[in-house]
């Protein structure tokens, strides 16, 4: 088989796996995406991590989901950064660590996605996990609003 045929199959499996995931056919999504995740595809790593973290189509395995998020983030996947922030904030798959959580949310915010920005705003507004700082909260809310426009 030529290299271009391998690439075509790889892309078809990724596309089909993403579609299966998006339509909540998690068993099929895992069958298609797990081999690509093993090969280091960031999108596949993130989606397989989501299935493992939340027990979608499989038995929940939060530590393994966390590891897949970590690998996907290492490959520059924006939403993996956000999910690492969530994992550290909630203690899912890793020991709870609000400082690490904030660092990952800040890294995710650099990708220009609003989720980590809103979460940072809520953390600073709430003041339960970190010292309340309404100026920081407003900064992150404003930043998220600009992204959402």
N, C-alpha and C positions, 0 to 999 in steps of 0.2 A: 504494500500500500504506500502511496506517495505521501510526502509530508503535508501537501495541501489537503489530501483526503482526510488525514488525521485531524488537521485543524478544522475542517468542515464538520466532522463528527463531534469534535470537542465543542464547537460553537453551537451546534444543533442540540447537544445534550444540555449545555448551559441554558440555552433559550427555552427548551422544553422543561427543564428543571425549575426555572424561574416561573414559568407559566403554571406548572403544577403547584408550586408553593403559593402563588398568588390566588389560585382557585381552591386553595386549602386541601389539595390532594397530596398530603404530606408524605404518604408512603411512596408514591411515585416520585415526588420531589427528592426524597432522600436517596432513592435508588439511582437517580440521575446525577445528583449533586455531590454525593459522598465521594465518588471516585475523583471528581474534579477538585474537591476540597483537599483530598489526599495529595493531589498534584500541586496544591498551593494557590488555587484560584481564589482571589479575595472575596468575590461575590458569593461563590459556593461556600466558602468558610463561614461567612456571615450568616447565610441562610441556614446552613446545617447547625450552626451555633444557636440560632433562634429556635430551631426545632428541639435541640437538646435542652436548652435552658428552660423551655416552656412545656416540654413533654408533648410536642405536636407530632402525632403519628408514631410515637415511640415512648419508651419509658424515659422520664425526665432524668437528665444527667447534667446538672448545673456546672460542676467543675469542668467537664469536657466542653460544654458550651462556652464557658469562660475562656478556655484555652483556644478555642476556635475564633472567638472574638479578638483575642490577643494577636493571633496570627494574621487575621484579616486587617486589623489596625496597623500591624507592622508592614502591610502591603498598601497602606494608604486608604483603606475603606472608611469613609466618613461615618457611616452609621455604626460601625464597629466601635469607634471611639465613644460615641454616645452610649452604646450598650455597656461598655466597660465602666463608664461613669455610673450607670444605673446599677450594675452589679456591685460595685464598691459602695454605693449609697445604701443598697438594701441588704448587702451581705449574701447575695445569691451566687453561689459557685466560688466564692472567695470570702475571706474574712472582711467584715464591714470596716471601711476606712474612709471617712468623709474627706480627708485631705487628698487622698488618691482620687476619690470620686470627682472632686472639684477640678483636679488637674486634667482628668480625662474629659470632663465636660468642656473645659477651656480648649483642649486640643480639638474636640469635635466642633466647637464654635468657629474655629479657624477655617473650617471647610465651608462656612456660610450656611449651615443648616440651623433652623430655628429651635429645634428640640432642646439641644444642650443649653442654648441661651435662655430659654424660658425656665428650664430647670434651675440654672444658676440664679436667675431672678427670684424664683420661689424659695430657694434655700436661704438667700440673704434676706428676703422679706420675712420669712417665717421665723428665723432666728432660733430654731430648736437644735439643729445640727451644728450650726456655726453661729458666731456672734452676729446678731441682727445688724444689718447695714443697709438702710433704705436707699442710700445713694448708689451703692453697688447694685442693689436690686433694680432700681430704676434704669441704671446703665444697661443691664442685661435685657430688661424688658424692651427698652427702646431699640436696642440692637436687633432683637428678635423681630420686632414690629417692622423695622426697615427691611429685613430679609423677606418677610412675608408679603410685602407690597408687590 
